[in-house]
Amino acid sequence: MNDIVQEGLRAEFALSSAPAAADAPPVYKPTTMPYDRESGPNGSVGHSSNPGSQESDDGSLELKRFSNLPTREPVDIQFKDISYYVNVGFRKEKKEILHKVNGKFPGGQLIAIMGPSGAGKSTLLHVLSGYKKSNVNGAVYVNGRIRNLNSFRKMTCYITQDDHLQELLTVLENMRIAADFKLGANYPVQQKDARIEDILTVLGLYEHQFTLAGRLSGGQKKRLSIALELISNPTIMFLDEPTTGLDSFSCTQVVDLLKQLAGQGRTIICTIHQPSAKLFAEFDQVYVLSLGECLYQGSTGNLVPYLQSIGLPCPKYHNPADYIIELACGEHGDDKIPHMVAGTGNGECLDWFGDPSKVLKLETLRMKYPIQRPAKENTILQATNQWNQLKTLIKRGIIRGKRDTTLTHLRIGVNIMVAVMLGFLFIEGGNEGSRVLDNYNLMFANLMHHSMTTMMLTVLTFPTEMAILRKEHFNRYYSLKSYYASVTLLDIPMATFCCFIYTVIVYFLSYQPHEFFRFAMFFTISLLVAFVAQSIGLMVGAWFNVVNGTFIAPVSSIPMMMFAGFGVTLRDLPPYLKWGSYISYLRYGLEGYVGAIYGENRETLVCEAKPYCHFKYPKRFLHEISMEGDQFWTDVYALCINMLLFRVLAFILLKAKLRAVR
């Protein structure tokens, strides 16, 4: 940092004229800085009067005030003795991440939580936002009163470090879907569009509204993430590392945007690792952590005087943000950290705010904001009912399905290709008495196709969407029930279509009996097996990640194949393994196929390829494989029960997985 910038920074700090002891370092007192709700802290302008959104000469965004977002009263957040621990190791020993930290975040400010890696920045942000609830001790106050988490979440939003967006949707489609979730079905469409246009214009995304989210730049994605949450006009916004992965120009744009959003009455709380001097000066307040303890809390302008007051002066021509991080990392000695924690009272000291006289105490806040009890408090977090959530999720899923070639074109192509290959491999096997065993092999091959292709496709559903699900579910877009129902319903048409195409090709190429009821039975079993395999894939994917899930899913099919009655007939299973045949859905699928093709009193098969056909009588073949051929409806019921059971287990595991991270 050059001399001019350094001197400019130090000009903001006032040296006390009070005499000091001869052996004591010079004592600095925080400068009183006027704070105005309209202009923002330290006299900064909260908004630009220029119409629209435009870039200034230095590349920052100059924003106008939102015309379609109602003004909100700023909210004061205070926390006392916040501790957080995690269980580590085989014996689940406790490791404390936050150590009884305290702090106060006044409303209408841009606040940075700083610290080195592992200091507890994101953890504190998660605790304050309510993203983490378990293993937390201490109290969080909102306007002087203990936080009611459900009510608090309705006025806040949480923006993750990575921009988890629906990349197959355009900017405008993402905004409209979010508006349907956040504003509800009864909100007039014209007003929704007006709010969306207002937000996109102010955030500089209006010209990119028809661009797919996956094709946006890093800074544009971050602004879109913010735009999606602004639809509900939150009073408090939590952002985890909003500048990570961005170049200096995009960082400046994002921080300028957050600064001006704070100037319009919102409380913006974000974590940031090590900002430049320019970005550091943009923040109204900074909260510095090291090893889960508070080293400093106050305005950015008072950081250098604070360090001077405790005998750790910032070197000349040094970025104060860099220096405080160096101290927090222990680069200047580990003994400095306890000294700084004691200096700020682990966050209890409020003397270094821009205007300490205007930092209200809890009692004053309670008097200023009297509690208002509604006649009947609505405990539902989502803004719209579950039916509208389901409709919106299905609408979004249809748009994604049309643009995702993996889930549509490739899936259809694979089913056609495999069906043609198997059909020609076992051609004319279904009506020839000498090829009954070949046809039996075809049935098992059908089971493997429907089981493995469907299972391996759906096992990736939840792991690939888990980050988006966590973000949207926490930000009250929809309930987990609505999301799970949409996942189930969206795949039914495609699964049915692919199964039907496959069945038609295989059935008629292999010359199965040309009787409609047998074809219907064959197709029904194929579809149910596919749905059961899909349910298992969802269940595995609900708990395991991509790597473990793609291993566990096929391995889980091996016991199902062992007890299906294909390699070893059901009557030849050892008595101590008989139970396995009752839990194998492939057993019911194979039995259903056999009943459809050779059951229901099928007539004697033709025998033209060989002079002797041992299995030209279907009943002889049924006896040989120890199947009766009249168990079709039993098999259908068993497959339906398996499907429902695995679906319920998948939902339970998915719900537990979401709770586990909180």
Secondary structure, DSSP 8 states (H G I E B T S, - for coil): --HHHHHHHHTT--B--S---TTS---B------EETTTEETT------SSS-EE-TTS-EE----SSS-------EEEEEEEEEEEETTTTEEEEEEEEEEEEE-TT-EEEEE-STTSSHHHHHHHHHTS--TTEEEEEEETTEE--HHHHHTTEEEE-SS----TTSBHHHHHHHHHHHHH-TTS-HHHHHHHHHHHHHHTT-GGGTTSBGGGS-HHHHHHHHHHHHHTT--SEEEESSTTTT--HHHHHHHHHHHHHHHHTT-EEEEEESS--HHHHHH-SEEEEEETTEEEEEEEGGGHHHHHHHTT----TT--HHHHHHHHHHTTT-TTHHHHHHHHHGGGT--TTSSSGGG---HHHHHHHS-----SS-----SSS-HHHHHHHHHHHHHHHHHH-TTTTHHHHHHHHHHHHHHHHHTTT-SSBGGGHHHHHHHHHHHHHHHHHHHHHHHTTHHHHHHHHHHHHHHTTS--HHHHHHHHHHHHHHHHHHHHHHHHHHHHHHTT----HHHHHHHHHHHHHHHHHHHHHHHHHHHHS-HHHHHHHHHHHHHHHHHTSSSSS-GGGS-GGGTHHHHH-HHHHHHHHHHHHHHTTT----B--SSS--TT-SHHHHHHHTT--S--HHHHHHHHHHHHHHHHHHHHHHHHHHHHHT-
